[in-house]
Amino acid sequence: MKLLEIYNFLDNLSPFELQEKWDNSGLNVGSFENEIKKVYLSLDIDNELLEQVEPNSLIITHHPLIFGGLVSLDFSKYPSNLIQTMVKKDISHIAMHTNFDKTHLNKYVFEDILGFKAKNSEDYICLAEGNWTKDELINIIRNKLELEYIKAVNPKDNIKSIGLITGSGASMIDETVVDCFLTGDIKYHDAIKASAQNMMMIDVGHYESERFFADILFKHLEVLPILVIISNSKNPFTYSK
């Protein structure tokens, strides 16, 4: 398939125009005229993935490889070192980041993985109402996301409303009022702010909450006349007990 054909299919599925202004979803590496033999799906691009990917392929990731200003191509540094390999092997790259968060990822994790019923969604944020104890909610998060440990802020004994943003969404706690906010990459000052606003937060992990990206997208791409392979990158963090 032409890269442009695949791009247009993805754009219809989750319009790139929905992405945030600071985002870089869409075509990061390649040409719309490229002939694509295989498609690989992953959360990110790393060296191990590039060793597996065959020439003339397309990698579709959640996170853009080129993020922020790229002012030079120093092949000893990230991401230029990966781009060099991709150019040599004629590997293209499309990212589906904040647009896919809004249309698919957040709701899938909230309902299909965690088992909550979304009352409604406000752009990124999925919301649910109910009755949970602190221990009940923590056990759901730990078991469903297979977390090795739970980091919580301002624990509450009774929780009647929950909000979720996968990845790193702590900067959006002012966008809604809930008893407990679930997201990843919670920083120290996020925790201070949440406590001052009497909001409980649970860190669900960045990788851990977004690792379902490839599985979701694969189900949609099966209709295309091209081989699609799930080949997820690894979590860059390891944990010691």
N, C-alpha and C positions, 0 to 999 in steps of 0.2 A: 504494500500500500504506500501511497505517497504520504509523507509526513503531514501535509496539509489536510488530507482526508481524515486522519486520526485527530488532528487538532480540532477540526470542525465538529467531529463527533463529541469530543470532550467539552467543547464550548457549548454545545446544545445540552449536554448532561449537567454541567455546572458552569454557567457563564463566567468567563474570565473577568468581565466588567464588574462583577460583584466583589472582587478583591479590594482590600484596603489600599489607600494611596501609597502607603509605605512598602507595600508588598511587591514581589516580582514574580508572580505566577505567569504562566504562559511559556513561550519558547525561550529557553535560556541558552541552549547550544544547538546548532544545526541550521538547516535550510528547509523551508517548506517544500522545496523541490526534491528533497532526499527520498530515495526509495528505501523503505523500511522492511526488513525481513522478519524481525522478531521484536516483541515488546516485553520489557521487564518492568515490574512494579516493585517499588521499595519506598520506605519512609525517607531515606537519605541516600546519597551516593558516597561510597568509600572505596578504598583501593581493592579490598577483597571482592566487592561487587564487580568492579571494572575488570578484574581478572576472569570472571565468569562470563561476562557479556560478550557475545560474538560481534564481529564487525557488522556495520550497516544495521545496527539495532537502535531502538528508541528506549530510553529509560524515563519512566513517568514516576516522579516522586511527589511526596507531600511538601517537603521543604525545598525551596529554590536553592540551587547550587550557588548562583550569583545573587548575593543578598547584600545590599548596600553598594557603595561606590567601589568599583573595580578600576583603579587608576593605572595599574601596570600588570603585566603577565610575568611575574617572577616564578619560574617553574620549580623553585625550591620551597614555595609556600602554598598553603591552601587559600583559595580553591584552584589556583593556576596549575598546580601539579596534577590535579585530576582532569582539568580541561585539556592539558597537553596530551594525556593518555587518550581522552575521548576523541580529540581531533585526529590522532594517529590511527585510531581504529574506526573512524567515521561513526562515532556514537552520538546520537542526538539526545536532547534532554528537554522535557516539558515538566513544569511544576504546577501542581494544583493545591494551593495552600489555603488562604483565607476564604476564597470562593467555595472550596470544598468543605471547609469547616461549616459554613453557613447552610449549604444545601444538603450535606450528607453526614459528615463525620460526627459532629456533636450529638445529633439526634440518635444516630446508630449506637454510639457508646452509652448514651443515657437510657435508651429503651431496650435495645437488643442485648447489650452486655450487662449493664447494671440492673436491668429489670424494672426501672421506674417508668411510670406513665406520664409523659409530658403533658402538662396542662396547656401550655403554650410555649412558643419560642420567641424570644426577642432578639432578632438578628443572630448573634452567636449563642446566646444564653438559653439553655433548656431549663424549664421550671416544672417542679412537681410539688403537690401538697399531700400530706398524710400525717402519720404519727410514727415516729421512730425514737427509740432510745439511742443514746450515744453508742452503746455497745453493739446494738443491732446494726446501725449504720456503718460503723467501723468494720464490722465483720463482713458486711456486704461488699464494701470497697476492697477489703483485703483479699477476699476469696475470688471475686469476679475479675479483678485486675491482677491477681497473683502477685501482690506486693509483699516484699520481705519484711517491711515495717511500715507503720503508719505515723505520719507527722501531722499533728493537729494543733489548731490555734483556738483558744477560748472555748474549750469543750462545754457542751450543754447536755443536760440530762434528758430534756424533751425537745424534739425537733419536729416542727410541723411544716416546714417548707425548705426545699433544696434547689439550688441552682448549679449548673455545670457549664464550664468551658474547658474543652480538652486543651492540651498543650500548656501554654503560658498565658493565663487570662486574669491574673490577680489585679492588673491595672484597671479592670472593669468592675470592681466590686461596688462602685458607686452607681452602676447602671441598673441595679435592682436591689430589692430589700428581701432577704431570705434569712432564715435561721442558720443555715449552713451552706457555704459556698465551696464547691469542689473544683479544683484546678491544679495545675502543676507549677513548678518553679516558684513556689511561694518564698519571697525574700523576707528578711528580718523586718524591714520597714512596712511591708505589706501586713505582716503579723501584728505589728504595733497598731496600725490603722484599723484593722479588723477588730481587734480587742477593744479599742476606744469606741467603736461603733456597735459593740455588743454582737458581733457576727462571728459565728464559728466557721473555721476553714479547715479543710482536709486536703493535704497535698497528695494528689492522685498520680503524680509523676508525669513528666513530659512524654518520654518515650512510651511509658506504660499505657497512657491514655490515648495515644495516637497510633499505636502499632497495628491497628485494625484497618488502616488506610488501604493497603494493598488488597486485603480480602474484600472490602466493600467494592472497590473499583473493578476487580477481576470479574465479579458477577455481571457487571454492565458491559465489559469488553468482550465477553464470550461470543457475542453476536457478530463480531468482526471477522473477516476472512484472513486472520493472521494469528500466529501462535503467541499467546500471552503467558508469561511466566512470572510467578511470585518469587521474588528473590530478595527478601527484606534485609536491609542493613542491620547491624547489631547495635544493641544499646551501648553507647560509649562508656557508661558507668558500670563499675563492678562494686559489690557491697561485701564488706567483711563484718562478721559477727564477733 
